């Protein structure tokens, strides 16, 4: 049954990513999801472009189209191995991370869960996007330590396969229990548009 009470987001947990192996008219396939380090922030900003048709001296029709989805993820740290996988960088056997001007980030899915004030969770998978180099900041200690955590930005899009760009589930809905049980072990299966 869908959520019956009022609940608001109070936290963020478990940010995962999975490589998008295939996205074409025959289907979408993902690699095994991998956990990023502890989640701090997740900002997802879809852009919707609108056009209005005017006639008879006024607006008569409006149409919306989804544009790109801007994503900013803040985590405690992004280890070199994760950076290499998300950004297309090279990690040598001796631990040297090499960022090259020609690096190309692979397409990935991004999953996470939001803690709600009533103890339930909202689960999300963004289905197709690429990340760019993370921002970083370093500052000297000033008596009291200040944590300096990275943010990595990405642009997400709809899938070619079916136009879907996000899957969401609510743990307050018992019908979602089996789906949620495997939420972070695999990106949810291909669900065609109704």
C-alpha positions in Angstrom: 0.0 0.0 0.0 1.3 3.5 -0.8 2.5 5.9 1.9 -0.4 7.0 4.1 1.5 9.4 6.5 3.4 12.5 6.0 7.2 11.9 6.1 10.1 14.1 5.1 13.7 13.3 4.1 16.1 13.3 7.1 19.1 11.5 5.7 21.0 9.9 2.8 22.6 6.5 2.7 24.2 3.9 0.5 25.3 5.6 -2.8 26.1 2.9 -5.4 27.1 3.1 -9.1 26.9 0.4 -11.8 28.5 0.6 -15.3 26.0 0.8 -18.1 27.1 -1.9 -20.5 24.4 -1.6 -23.2 21.6 0.8 -24.0 20.0 0.3 -27.3 16.5 -0.6 -28.8 17.0 -4.2 -27.7 17.5 -3.5 -24.0 19.7 -2.0 -21.2 22.3 -4.0 -19.3 24.3 -3.0 -16.3 27.3 -4.3 -14.4 27.2 -5.2 -10.7 26.6 -2.2 -8.5 29.5 -1.0 -6.3 29.3 1.0 -3.1 30.8 4.4 -2.9 32.2 5.7 0.4 29.7 7.2 3.0 27.1 9.5 1.4 27.0 13.1 2.4 24.8 14.8 -0.2 22.9 13.9 -3.4 21.4 16.8 -5.5 19.4 15.8 -8.6 18.1 18.7 -10.7 16.1 17.7 -13.8 15.6 20.4 -16.4 12.3 20.4 -18.1 11.9 22.6 -21.3 8.5 23.9 -22.1 7.0 25.4 -25.2 3.6 27.2 -25.4 1.5 27.5 -28.6 -0.5 30.7 -28.9 -3.7 31.1 -30.9 -6.9 33.2 -30.7 -4.9 35.8 -28.8 -3.8 33.6 -26.0 -2.0 30.4 -24.9 -3.8 27.2 -26.1 -1.3 24.4 -25.6 1.8 23.7 -23.7 4.3 20.8 -24.1 7.1 19.7 -21.8 10.3 17.8 -22.7 12.9 16.4 -20.3 16.3 17.9 -20.8 19.5 16.8 -19.0 19.5 15.9 -15.3 22.3 17.6 -13.3 23.6 15.5 -10.5 26.0 16.4 -7.7 27.2 13.7 -5.2 29.1 14.5 -2.0 30.9 11.6 -0.4 33.4 11.2 2.4 36.1 10.3 -0.1 36.5 9.0 -3.7 39.2 6.3 -3.7 41.5 6.2 -6.7 40.1 2.9 -7.9 36.6 4.5 -8.0 37.8 7.6 -9.7 39.5 5.5 -12.4 36.3 3.6 -13.0 33.9 6.6 -13.0 36.1 9.0 -14.9 38.0 6.7 -17.3 41.3 7.5 -15.7 44.2 5.0 -15.5 45.3 3.5 -12.2 48.7 1.9 -12.5 49.8 -1.2 -10.6 51.9 0.9 -8.3 49.0 3.1 -7.3 49.6 6.1 -9.6 46.3 7.7 -10.8 46.8 9.2 -14.2 44.3 11.8 -15.5 44.7 12.3 -19.2 43.1 15.0 -21.4 41.6 12.3 -23.6 40.0 10.3 -20.7 36.4 9.4 -21.4 34.0 8.7 -18.5 31.9 5.6 -19.0 28.1 5.7 -18.7 26.8 4.5 -15.3 23.7 4.2 -13.2 23.6 5.8 -9.8 21.6 4.4 -6.9 21.0 5.6 -3.3 18.4 5.7 -0.6 16.9 8.6 1.4 16.0 8.1 5.1 12.6 9.4 5.9 11.4 10.9 9.2 9.0 7.9 9.8 11.8 5.4 9.6 11.1 4.3 6.0 13.3 4.8 2.9 12.9 6.1 -0.6 15.1 4.3 -3.1 16.4 5.7 -6.3 18.3 4.6 -9.4 19.3 7.2 -12.0 19.7 5.0 -15.1 22.2 6.7 -17.5 24.8 9.3 -17.0 28.5 10.3 -16.9 30.5 12.0 -14.2 33.1 14.7 -14.6 36.3 15.4 -12.6 35.4 16.0 -8.9 35.9 19.3 -7.3 38.3 19.4 -4.4 39.3 22.0 -1.9 42.2 22.0 0.6 42.5 24.4 3.4 45.0 24.6 6.3 43.9 23.7 9.8 42.8 26.6 11.9 42.7 25.3 15.4 39.7 23.1 14.8 39.8 20.6 12.0 37.4 21.1 9.1 36.4 18.2 6.9 37.1 18.8 3.3 35.1 16.3 1.3 34.8 15.9 -2.5 31.8 16.5 -4.7 31.5 14.8 -8.1 29.2 16.1 -10.7 27.4 14.3 -13.5 24.9 14.7 -16.3 22.2 12.1 -16.6 19.8 11.4 -19.5 17.0 9.1 -20.5 17.8 5.7 -21.8 17.7 5.0 -25.5 16.0 1.6 -24.8 12.8 2.9 -23.3 13.1 6.6 -22.4 13.2 5.9 -18.7 15.7 8.0 -16.7 14.9 7.1 -13.1 13.4 4.2 -11.0 12.1 4.9 -7.5 10.6 2.7 -4.8 9.2 3.5 -1.3 9.8 1.0 1.5 6.4 2.2 3.0 4.7 0.3 0.1 4.8 -3.4 1.0 4.3 -4.2 -2.7 7.9 -3.0 -3.2 9.5 -5.3 -0.6 10.9 -7.9 -3.1 12.2 -5.1 -5.4 13.8 -3.3 -2.5 15.5 -6.5 -1.1 17.7 -6.6 -4.2 17.9 -2.8 -4.9 21.7 -2.5 -4.5 22.7 -6.0 -5.8 21.4 -5.2 -9.3 19.9 -2.3 -11.1 16.1 -3.0 -11.3 15.1 -4.9 -14.4 13.9 -3.3 -17.6 10.5 -2.0 -17.0 8.8 -0.9 -20.2 6.7 2.3 -20.3 2.9 1.5 -19.8 
